[in-house]
Amino acid sequence: MSLEELHLNLRNLMSDDYDQLKALMDAVYHDIGGAWPKRTIDKLIQEFPDGQIAIEDDGLLVGVALTVQVDYDEFSNPHKYDDLIGHRETILNNEDGDAMYGLDVLIHPDYRGYRLGRRLYEARKELCRSMNLRAILAGGRIPEYYQHADELTPAQYIDKVSRKEIYDPILSFQQANDFQVKRLLRKYLPEDEQSRGYATLLEWNNILFEPAANVLDTRPPRCV
């Protein structure tokens, strides 16, 4: 199947997409728990609809990016995945947050190789710019680390991936999309055995970001 044969549509995720989303998440995340419950996805859609991005091909859900708003100062420092999670598997969205946090990017196995992941990342960046948010943060798995854990520390592994001496399907992709590794996260997702529980704290900076004090007030002058 060539790219020209696809009929791709980028749009926001909807509650009615859940059955397809569940199948996609169960396939991609079978080793770390599978899909979120529907109530979790519905809450994300309700609280931050623009951050839940989907790509469909003739009605088939083939790519998804899930995102929340967070406080930059809190999540640019060491944290765990559980710090994003509230009661009953709800994902905490801070509507006053000055940064975005990339939760998940999923691509249908039959649609890999069509640069859909890059398209979702670009949509996130455009949203970050349009909302005048400071950055996009993410905790990135390093799923090939288990193959090198006996001879490399996590930091050494990350360095070799950065130097393109080792290919990691997640970290290599993120670095190719202008995300920088800020630090190593320990015990980020303990059930992620492939990453041995480690993750990278990644950051993409919005160079167009204007702090509130520098944003011009465009309101008309008050009559006195």
C-alpha distance (Angstrom), angle and dihedral (degrees) to the residues before:
residue distance angle dihedral
M1 . . .
S2 3.80 . .
L3 3.79 125.9 .
E4 3.81 88.9 -111.6
E5 3.81 89.8 61.5
L6 3.79 92.9 57.9
H7 3.80 123.1 93.1
L8 3.79 99.5 -154.9
N9 3.78 124.2 -175.8
L10 3.81 124.5 -174.5
R11 3.80 112.8 -151.1
N12 3.78 143.7 136.8
L13 3.78 119.1 -74.4
M14 3.81 115.7 -105.4
S15 3.79 132.9 -156.5
D16 3.82 89.7 -113.4
D17 3.83 88.4 63.5
Y18 3.79 92.3 67.3
D19 3.81 99.1 101.7
Q20 3.79 91.3 53.7
L21 3.81 91.7 41.9
K22 3.80 91.4 52.0
A23 3.80 91.7 52.1
L24 3.80 90.2 49.1
M25 3.81 94.6 47.7
D26 3.81 92.9 45.4
A27 3.81 89.4 53.4
V28 3.81 96.5 45.9
Y29 3.82 99.2 36.4
H30 3.79 99.8 35.9
D31 3.83 89.8 127.5
I32 3.83 97.0 51.6
G33 3.78 105.0 41.0
G34 3.79 106.4 -68.5
A35 3.80 124.6 -126.4
W36 3.78 130.5 9.3
P37 3.82 114.8 -116.4
K38 3.79 116.3 -95.8
R39 3.80 92.3 -110.0
T40 3.82 89.0 59.7
I41 3.79 93.3 52.2
D42 3.80 92.5 43.7
K43 3.81 90.4 53.7
L44 3.81 91.1 51.2
I45 3.79 91.1 50.0
Q46 3.80 91.6 47.8
E47 3.81 96.3 47.2
F48 3.83 101.6 36.7
P49 3.83 108.9 12.6
D50 3.82 95.4 163.7
G51 3.79 90.9 56.3
Q52 3.81 94.7 59.1
I53 3.80 104.3 80.6
A54 3.80 128.3 -177.1
I55 3.80 137.7 -175.1
E56 3.80 118.0 -155.2
D57 3.77 132.4 -173.5
D58 3.80 111.9 -153.9
G59 3.80 90.2 -28.1
L60 3.82 95.2 -44.5
L61 3.80 114.4 121.7
V62 3.81 104.7 -127.8
G63 3.80 104.2 159.6
V64 3.81 137.1 24.4
A65 3.80 137.1 -180.0
L66 3.82 119.4 -167.6
T67 3.80 117.9 -161.9
V68 3.82 141.7 172.0
Q69 3.79 136.3 -168.8
V70 3.80 116.7 -112.4
D71 3.78 141.5 171.9
Y72 3.81 107.5 -91.4
D73 3.80 96.2 -145.6
E74 3.80 91.7 53.3
F75 3.79 99.6 46.2
S76 3.80 99.1 35.5
N77 3.80 85.2 68.5
P78 3.83 128.0 67.1
H79 3.79 111.9 -59.3
K80 3.79 142.2 146.4
Y81 3.77 131.0 -120.2
D82 3.80 88.8 -110.7
D83 3.82 88.8 64.8
L84 3.80 86.4 73.2
I85 3.80 94.1 51.3
G86 3.80 127.8 84.1
H87 3.79 132.4 -176.9
R88 3.83 120.6 -39.1
E89 3.81 93.1 13.0
T90 3.77 94.9 -62.0
I91 3.79 117.1 155.4
L92 3.79 113.3 -131.3
N93 3.80 113.8 -123.1
N94 3.80 118.3 -172.5
E95 3.79 106.7 -155.0
D96 3.82 89.2 -165.8
G97 3.80 93.3 50.3
D98 3.79 118.4 128.6
A99 3.81 95.3 -147.9
M100 3.78 140.5 44.5
Y101 3.81 124.0 -123.6
G102 3.78 119.4 -151.2
L103 3.79 108.7 -137.7
D104 3.78 104.8 174.0
V105 3.78 141.4 -6.6
L106 3.79 114.4 -168.7
I107 3.79 128.5 -177.4
H108 3.82 123.3 -170.6
P109 3.84 107.5 -110.5
D110 3.83 90.9 -124.0
Y111 3.81 91.4 54.5
R112 3.78 101.0 51.5
G113 3.78 115.1 121.9
Y114 3.81 95.1 42.3
R115 3.83 94.9 95.3
L116 3.79 92.2 -113.9
G117 3.80 91.3 140.8
R118 3.80 90.2 57.4
R119 3.79 89.5 49.1
L120 3.80 91.0 54.2
Y121 3.80 91.4 47.2
E122 3.80 90.8 51.3
A123 3.81 90.0 50.6
R124 3.81 89.3 53.1
K125 3.81 91.4 49.7
E126 3.79 91.5 50.0
L127 3.81 90.2 50.7
C128 3.80 90.5 49.1
R129 3.81 90.1 53.1
S130 3.80 94.5 45.3
M131 3.82 91.5 51.0
N132 3.83 91.6 45.7
L133 3.80 91.6 -125.5
R134 3.77 121.2 164.4
A135 3.79 101.5 -125.3
I136 3.78 149.2 -30.8
L137 3.79 114.3 -107.5
A138 3.79 128.2 -169.6
G139 3.76 140.4 173.9
G140 3.78 103.7 -133.2
R141 3.79 124.7 -156.0
I142 3.82 118.5 -135.6
P143 3.82 98.1 -149.8
E144 3.80 97.6 175.0
Y145 3.80 93.8 53.7
Y146 3.80 93.0 94.4
Q147 3.80 88.8 68.2
H148 3.82 90.6 59.6
A149 3.81 102.4 29.8
D150 3.81 93.9 106.0
E151 3.80 93.5 60.0
L152 3.83 105.4 23.6
T153 3.77 134.5 53.4
P154 3.83 114.5 -134.2
A155 3.81 89.8 -104.4
Q156 3.81 91.7 51.7
Y157 3.79 90.4 48.2
I158 3.80 92.3 51.2
D159 3.81 90.1 48.8
K160 3.80 91.8 52.4
V161 3.80 91.7 48.3
S162 3.82 89.1 49.9
R163 3.81 89.1 51.8
K164 3.84 89.0 48.9
E165 3.79 91.4 -119.3
I166 3.82 88.9 121.3
Y167 3.80 127.3 31.1
D168 3.79 117.8 -137.5
P169 3.83 114.0 -177.8
I170 3.81 93.8 -139.6
L171 3.80 106.0 30.9
S172 3.82 94.2 41.0
F173 3.81 89.9 50.7
Q174 3.79 93.5 48.3
Q175 3.78 93.4 49.2
A176 3.80 89.9 48.9
N177 3.81 86.5 56.7
D178 3.82 94.1 56.6
F179 3.80 98.3 -97.0
Q180 3.79 115.0 143.3
V181 3.80 125.0 -148.3
K182 3.81 107.2 -120.7
R183 3.79 100.5 176.1
L184 3.80 146.2 -26.2
L185 3.80 116.4 -92.4
R186 3.81 116.6 -148.1
K187 3.82 123.4 -151.8
Y188 3.80 87.8 2.3
L189 3.79 94.5 146.6
P190 3.82 107.8 2.8
E191 3.81 94.0 -171.2
D192 3.80 90.5 59.8
E193 3.78 95.9 97.9
Q194 3.81 94.7 172.7
S195 3.80 90.2 60.1
R196 3.81 90.7 38.1
G197 3.80 86.9 -125.5
Y198 3.81 93.2 -61.8
A199 3.79 126.9 122.7
T200 3.77 139.3 175.1
L201 3.78 122.1 -115.5
L202 3.79 102.7 -133.9
E203 3.78 129.1 -169.0
W204 3.79 136.6 -169.6
N205 3.79 112.5 -168.6
N206 3.77 122.0 -143.0
I207 3.81 101.1 -136.6
L208 3.82 89.5 -168.1
F209 3.80 92.4 58.8
E210 3.80 113.8 128.2
P211 3.81 117.2 -163.7
A212 3.79 112.9 -127.3
A213 3.81 92.7 -106.4
N214 3.79 90.1 58.4
V215 3.78 98.3 45.4
L216 3.80 110.2 105.6
D217 3.79 116.5 -120.0
T218 3.79 104.2 -121.8
R219 3.81 95.6 -177.9
P220 3.81 115.7 119.4
P221 3.82 115.5 -102.7
R222 3.79 116.9 -91.5
C223 3.77 118.1 -109.5
V224 3.80 112.9 -115.3
